[in-house]
Amino acid sequence: MNARIALAAGSVLAAAAAFVASHEGYIPYVYPDPIAVPTSCFGHVGPENTPGRRFTRGECETLLEADLHITRDAVRRCVRIPLTDGQEVALTSFAFNVGGSALCRSTLARKANAGSPDFEWCAEFSRWIYAGGKRLPGLVKRRREERALCEG
């Protein structure tokens, strides 16, 4: 299910899960991400990620659901303006990828909370396309899609 279909069905978390899963991909074992963070499943990072560990599809889906609840809570703490469902999905995906604390410290959150027009703070997604000092094509695509969701 893609994010727009899930949004039409009325579930922000389902839309965020579909969006995140489509960008993270499903890898049921521990691997190093582009900046060497041990990662598994649908972009999960955590103490479960020990070298050689494998996960079932069900375990990965459970981890994604738990991660997204935590991430959405961070979004709601950091961005204190009313959000459209698309904006909440975009911000949840973004925070899932960069971390809730990075979202809280970002110009994106500051502009949103200061009452900047949506088009202005949503444009900030486009700046977050680097990891480990390198511009990553996957992040360019993801940020373009997050920005589109944010702008409606």
C-alpha positions as CSV (number, residue, x, y, z in Angstrom):
1,M,0.0,0.0,0.0
2,N,1.5,3.4,-0.9
3,A,1.3,6.4,1.4
4,R,-1.5,8.2,-0.6
5,I,-3.8,5.1,-0.5
6,A,-3.2,4.7,3.2
7,L,-4.0,8.4,3.8
8,A,-7.2,8.0,1.9
9,A,-8.0,5.1,4.2
10,G,-7.5,7.5,7.1
11,S,-4.5,6.2,8.9
12,V,-1.4,8.4,9.3
13,L,0.6,5.6,10.8
14,A,-0.3,3.2,8.1
15,A,0.6,5.8,5.5
16,A,3.9,6.5,7.3
17,A,4.7,2.8,7.4
18,A,4.0,2.3,3.7
19,F,6.1,5.4,2.9
20,V,9.0,4.5,5.1
21,A,9.0,0.8,4.0
22,S,9.1,1.9,0.4
23,H,12.2,4.0,1.0
24,E,14.0,1.8,3.5
25,G,13.3,-1.5,1.8
26,Y,13.0,-4.8,3.5
27,I,16.3,-6.3,4.6
28,P,15.7,-9.0,7.2
29,Y,19.2,-9.1,8.6
30,V,21.7,-6.7,10.1
31,Y,23.7,-4.6,7.6
32,P,25.6,-1.3,7.8
33,D,23.7,1.7,6.4
34,P,25.5,4.3,4.2
35,I,27.1,5.8,7.3
36,A,27.9,2.4,8.9
37,V,25.1,2.3,11.5
38,P,24.0,-1.3,12.1
39,T,20.5,-1.4,10.6
40,S,17.9,-4.1,9.8
41,C,14.4,-4.8,8.5
42,F,12.8,-1.5,7.4
43,G,15.5,0.8,8.6
44,H,15.5,-0.3,12.2
45,V,18.4,0.7,14.4
46,G,18.7,-0.6,18.0
47,P,20.3,-2.9,20.4
48,E,18.7,-5.9,18.6
49,N,21.0,-5.4,15.7
50,T,23.9,-7.7,16.5
51,P,26.2,-9.0,13.8
52,G,24.7,-11.9,11.9
53,R,21.2,-11.5,13.4
54,R,18.3,-12.3,11.1
55,F,14.6,-11.3,11.5
56,T,11.3,-12.7,10.3
57,R,9.0,-10.5,8.3
58,G,6.6,-10.4,11.3
59,E,9.5,-9.3,13.6
60,C,10.4,-6.5,11.1
61,E,6.8,-5.3,10.8
62,T,6.6,-5.2,14.6
63,L,9.8,-3.2,14.9
64,L,8.6,-0.8,12.2
65,E,5.3,-0.2,14.0
66,A,7.0,0.4,17.3
67,D,9.6,2.7,15.7
68,L,7.0,4.7,14.0
69,H,5.0,5.2,17.2
70,I,8.1,6.6,18.9
71,T,8.9,8.7,15.8
72,R,5.4,10.2,15.5
73,D,5.5,11.1,19.2
74,A,8.8,13.0,18.5
75,V,7.1,14.8,15.6
76,R,4.2,15.9,17.8
77,R,6.6,17.1,20.5
78,C,8.8,19.0,18.1
79,V,6.3,20.5,15.6
80,R,3.6,22.2,17.5
81,I,1.4,23.5,14.7
82,P,-1.7,21.8,13.2
83,L,-0.6,19.5,10.5
84,T,-2.3,17.9,7.6
85,D,-2.1,14.1,7.4
86,G,0.4,14.4,4.5
87,Q,2.6,16.8,6.6
88,E,2.5,14.4,9.5
89,V,3.5,11.4,7.3
90,A,6.3,13.5,5.7
91,L,7.6,14.6,9.1
92,T,7.3,11.1,10.5
93,S,9.3,9.7,7.6
94,F,11.9,12.4,7.9
95,A,12.3,12.0,11.7
96,F,12.5,8.2,11.3
97,N,15.4,8.7,8.9
98,V,17.3,11.5,10.6
99,G,16.2,11.0,14.2
100,G,13.7,12.9,16.4
101,S,16.3,15.1,18.0
102,A,17.6,16.2,14.6
103,L,14.0,17.2,13.6
104,C,13.7,19.1,16.9
105,R,16.9,21.1,16.2
106,S,16.2,21.6,12.5
107,T,15.4,24.9,10.7
108,L,12.4,23.0,9.3
109,A,10.8,22.6,12.7
110,R,11.8,26.2,13.7
111,K,10.2,27.6,10.6
112,A,7.0,25.5,11.0
113,N,6.6,26.5,14.7
114,A,7.3,30.2,13.9
115,G,4.2,30.1,11.6
116,S,6.1,30.3,8.3
117,P,3.9,29.4,5.3
118,D,3.8,25.7,4.5
119,F,5.6,26.1,1.2
120,E,8.5,27.7,3.1
121,W,9.1,25.2,5.8
122,C,8.2,22.2,3.6
123,A,11.0,23.4,1.2
124,E,13.5,22.6,4.0
125,F,13.1,18.9,3.3
126,S,15.2,19.4,0.2
127,R,18.3,20.4,2.2
128,W,18.6,17.0,4.0
129,I,20.1,15.0,1.1
130,Y,23.5,14.2,2.6
131,A,24.7,11.3,4.8
132,G,28.3,11.0,5.8
133,G,29.1,14.1,3.8
134,K,27.9,12.5,0.6
135,R,24.8,13.5,-1.5
136,L,22.8,10.3,-1.8
137,P,20.4,9.7,-4.7
138,G,18.0,7.8,-2.4
139,L,17.8,10.7,0.0
140,V,17.2,13.1,-2.9
141,K,14.2,11.0,-4.0
142,R,12.9,10.5,-0.5
143,R,13.1,14.2,0.4
144,R,11.4,15.2,-2.9
145,E,8.5,12.8,-2.0
146,E,8.4,14.0,1.6
147,R,8.3,17.6,0.4
148,A,5.5,16.8,-2.1
149,L,3.4,15.2,0.8
150,C,4.1,18.2,3.0
151,E,3.0,20.7,0.3
152,G,-0.1,18.7,-0.3
